[in-house]
Every structure is written in structure tokens, then in C-alpha cells.
């Protein structure tokens, strides 16, 4: 009798604490999920790549790439959420931008901790049933969840320096200042994230920026390429300069390999004070449970307002845009535009914060609140081929104001 009890105990112990998914199961889950998601049925031989990822010597997830360059990231344990991330944007690349690498680190911690029976913050879902349904392609009961969706709000695929086609090294950073070892510093992910949101709103709505001449991508073969790149670079330079102004002389925004801020306020305050999004508000992931945090993100997205997302890790910080979500099975996946020419953009699980172990924050309520008929801010311009005239005028001197100059209705301004 004792032997029987011991065998039963060991069976359930193993069942509870060891649920690895093998390569064939991972492929099956990916194929059935993709068919459920898109209605497009692939065979196993139409998977062109399976990249297994190890963390601390433990298999944590696999990246499955289909023949059309769509991809799915599947966890390697059946007690974890099977679908960690996916993209229908046909944008798989072997190159993983640093911002995406840091985001994916949370999946390493998530699956690694589950495999080692360490508690994780989750939605309180038992994923074993979902794994079973995916393996058996028994997904009819999840069909209604596919209607829970906010499609990606952004259509831009901007970056920090070169053109999207790669043959102009100074495109998005055309007006960025020179660095110690470079002709132009990079535009910086904070400026690119904020710039893409302002482009979405096409705002400020005055003549400072010509939104109609800012395309979704920069292609050198376009006959208007030179005009387009200068318009976008002008916006990004203005954003970078306002962030630099907030940080002051003790910190530098621009760098040859990396440009950015040391605080989220350096992004938030310019959006409020200089770009007329006066309702913009910072929220901190540490102040919310996971479900409350995701509810805030969903509420904002359902109002068609992109969210500027910020994460800090030991390797530094990143700013990017959350601009949509789906509920393809159980639990929501959020769409991120990482500001890296579209590389890595897709839907991601957003439950475990350890990928950005130091901090996650977001700026919400980014939308126009003041139009240019009621207020005017003096901006710097970088649209001329000779931008140095701004700093070194042909005659006279330039005196800078420590604060943005705002001219309200009925004010009288004298120019000399």
C-alpha cells in the first residue's frame, strides 16, 4: 500500500512541477494558433525557422517563423502562457533591436521561474487547458475573443538614423548635432517615440511642421525623399532639443551611438509644455497590479490614443509606443512600435515586469488640447540646407529665452 501511495505521489508531483514542451509540440501550437488568428493554414514544412532560446542553460521559449515572415514566440513550459508574442506584419528579422532584447528578457525570467517553481505575477490563469486545446486544435470556444481588438494606431516605421532602405546613413538624424566621433548623433528613441505619436495626431497644427510631408518610411528612391527626410528630422531635432533643455547642462541628450534622457520627465514635460499635449500624465507600473495596469492601457487605446512606454534596465532605458491590443485566446497581447524601422513590432505579453527590472512607466493622455489659434510657441527650425545660420546669423546676435515663449491671443509682440 505504501508503495502505491508513493508512486501516486511521485506521479502528481512530476505532473505539477515538470511540464516541458518539446519541439514538435511547440511547432504544433504555433501552427494551430496562427490558423486560429489569421485563417491561414500552414503545414509543418512551411515553418522556415525555429530558434530555441536558452536562459541560464534552460530552454525558455522558441521563435517560430513562417514562410511569409510572420512569427510567433512560444513558451517552453505548459504551465506558462503558450503565446508570448506574435506578429502578422511579415517583419521577422534575425537582427533583434536592443529595445526588443530587453523586452524579451521578461519571458526568460517568466518561464525560467515557472520551471524552477518560483512564483510569478500572472492573471491567475491555469494554462494547461489552453495548451491542450492548442495541441488538439480545439479552439472554437475562443473565437469570440478575436473580436476584442484595437488595431495598431500608428502606421509609421521610423528609426533613429539611416533611411528605411539603409542607403542614407543620415536620414532621421539629418539635423542632429555632430558628436565627438560622428557627423550626426542619433535622433534618440525618446524623440522617435514622441515624434511618431505627434505624427499620428498631426499636431501641433500650425505651420511649424508640415505633417503631409512626413511619410511612414523614408525611401531614398522616392523623388521627394530630400524634402521628406528634412521634415521628419526637423521634428525629431526639435523634440531632442526640448528634452535636452529639460535635463540641463549636467546631462547630454545626444550621442553618437545612443541618444536619450535620464528621466521620463524629460519626455513628459516637453510634450505638455512645448507640444500642447497638456493632459499628458506619467503612470508607474510599480503602483498597479497587473490587471489594473492592463486595464489602464486598454482604456487609453480604446480612446484611440497611443501610449508612450518607457522601460529602464541595467543596460539603460528605452522609449517606444504601445498602440494596440488583441485578445487572441486567453489574456491580452499589446502591440508595440519599437521605433526601429518596424523591426520587432508586434503583439507582446505584458505581464511580467522583469525584462525592465528597474522600472516600467508610461505616459498616457497624449492628445491635442490647445490649437495654434490660441497659443504659439517659438520653435527652432532646421529645414534649411544651411542650419548653421540659426546659430551663427549673418548679422546681429541671438539671445535665448530660458523658457518657451508663448504668445497668446491679443498679445502684442515687437520684433527688432
C-alpha positions, 0 to 999 in steps of 0.5 A: 500500500505504501508503495502505491501511495508513493508512486501516486505521489511521485506521479502528481508531483512530476505532473505539477512541477515538470511540464516541458514542451518539446519541439514538435509540440511547440511547432504544433501550437504555433501552427494551430494558433496562427490558423486560429488568428489569421485563417491561414493554414500552414503545414509543418514544412512551411515553418522556415525557422525555429530558434530555441532560446536558452536562459541560464542553460534552460530552454525558455521559449522558441521563435517560430517563423513562417514562410511569409515572415510572420512569427510567433514566440512560444513558451517552453513550459505548459504551465506558462502562457503558450503565446508570448508574442506574435506578429502578422506584419511579415517583419521577422528579422534575425537582427533583434533591436536592443529595445526588443532584447530587453523586452524579451528578457521578461519571458526568460525570467517568466518561464525560467521561474515557472520551471524552477517553481518560483512564483510569478505575477500572472492573471491567475490563469491555469494554462494547461487547458489552453495548451491542450486545446492548442495541441488538439486544435480545439479552439472554437470556444475562443473565437469570440475573443478575436473580436476584442481588438484595437488595431495598431494606431500608428502606421509609421516605421521610423528609426533613429538614423539611416533611411528605411532602405539603409542607403542614407546613413543620415536620414532621421538624424539629418539635423542632429548635432555632430558628436565627438566621433560622428557627423550626426548623433542619433535622433534618440528613441525618446524623440522617435517615440514622441515624434511618431505619436505627434505624427499620428495626431498631426499636431501641433497644427500650425505651420511649424511642421508640415505633417503631409510631408512626413511619410511612414518610411523614408525611401531614398528612391522616392523623388521627394525623399530630400524634402521628406527626410528634412521634415521628419528630422526637423521634428525629431531635432526639435523634440531632442532639443526640448528634452535636452533643455529639460535635463540641463547642462549636467546631462547630454541628450545626444550621442553618437551611438545612443541618444536619450534622457535620464528621466521620463520627465524629460519626455513628459514635460516637453510634450505638455509644455512645448507640444500642447499635449497638456493632459499628458500624465506619467503612470508607474507600473510599480503602483498597479497590479497587473490587471489594473495596469492592463486595464489602464492601457486598454482604456487609453487605446480604446480612446484611440490614443497611443501610449508612450512606454518607457522601460529602464534596465541595467543596460539603460532605458528605452522609449517606444509606443504601445498602440494596440491590443488583441485578445487572441485566446486567453489574456491580452497581447499589446502591440508595440512600435519599437521605433526601429524601422518596424523591426520587432513590432508586434503583439507582446505579453505584458505581464511580467515586469522583469525584462525592465527590472528597474522600472516600467512607466508610461505616459498616457493622455497624449492628445491635442488640447490647445490649437495654434489659434490660441497659443504659439510657441517659438520653435527652432527650425532646421529645414534649411540646407544651411542650419548653421545660420540659426546659430551663427546669423549673418548679422546681429546676435541671438539671445535665448529665452530660458523658457518657451515663449508663448504668445497668446491671443491679443498679445502684442509682440515687437520684433527688432 
